[in-house]
Amino acid sequence: MKLLSQVKNTDNEYDFSHLLYYGDYACANFLSMYPSKCRILQNNEYPVELKKEFGISDARLFHHFMISAGLLEPSSIEERLAGCTLEQIVDLAQKIGLPQSGTKEEILQRLSLNADVDQIAKFIPQEDVYSLSTKGKEFLEAKKDLLTLYAKKDLYHVNYNEYAAISSKNPAMTFEEILWQIMSDRFQQYAKDTEYDKVQNEYLNMYTLLKDQGKNGEALNALLTYFYMDLNVFADTYEYIEQYKRSSLTVPEFLAAKPVPQFQMDSSIVEQINALKDCFQPKIAESISKKNISYYVDSAAFLAILNQIFAQTFSIEDTTKMINERIPKVLDHILRAEKK
């Protein structure tokens, strides 16, 4: 989080010394949210996301800071007109004494040809509205990566602090290279800590990044790994077995006391797999299944499920029922084997 020093500007009465925000990430996305006809609001009128996501401690003061920094400037008459509704444009034409018929664009053209700026300005509300300055536009152009980082936050699940920690040390790395480094580092740490639910979700993050890069074959492989772990209820099953190891109960007692994991499938995963069917390679899918632990679905069953998906004969209900019927029997066998 960045702490601003006091901005020394004789034309500005605001003290920004206590203003907190997440660096360029906050600046770029604030400007992206308010690119034109941007009126300074009361703090409670700004989106709560500004504080939650960008660490902006005082949105109204931050807005003034963007103006002081020269990233926003007073909107031109043309920009303010472009932001008006058709009803407002018609009213303006009537006050100036011009015909009011036609579309908004036609009336605006009529105004530009028959009225000067000063004449129009008399009928435009006198309010302080701001638009991106040239400096602001150049800043946004240079910070496209931070706009994408925010836009994809619910798909990549990479936060600004993670991104900044890598990018500040490796300025030559591309946006995608930084994201891949973050995901790879997290993956290794999650695997080391046996947090397999997070390992599984990291495959989903990698799938999204690879697909956005146009690497559809690799994206499908990441998605299939996620799917295979999902079919085997891997994270919950692993934790269930570990809990049994730490208990002093017999197998029947533990199974009776602890509800067994349940399989649930997100239908969107099936749709995503089917969308990449042209990249499917059975040998790679088989290799994925053999490299990962099989609890309830082995390689043969996995390939059969994928073939059903591509043939559009796959049933989520039937597969869910089949796996959930297997779970108690398989767990009974695994837990008994642990005691030997």
BELQUIMO-V218749 format. One record per helix or strand of 2 or more residues. SS is the DSSP state (H for helix, E for strand). FROM is the first residue (numbers start at 0). TO is the last residue. Records with the same first field share a line. If there is no record, write none. Layout:
# BELQUIMO-V218749
SS: FROM-TO + FROM-TO
This chain:
# BELQUIMO-V218749
E: 1-2 + 19-20 + 37-38 + 71-73 + 128-131
H: 22-32 + 42-44 + 48-53 + 58-67 + 76-81 + 85-95 + 103-113 + 116-120 + 133-141 + 143-150 + 152-155 + 159-166 + 174-191 + 195-211 + 215-230 + 233-245 + 250-256 + 266-274 + 276-278 + 281-290 + 298-310 + 315-337
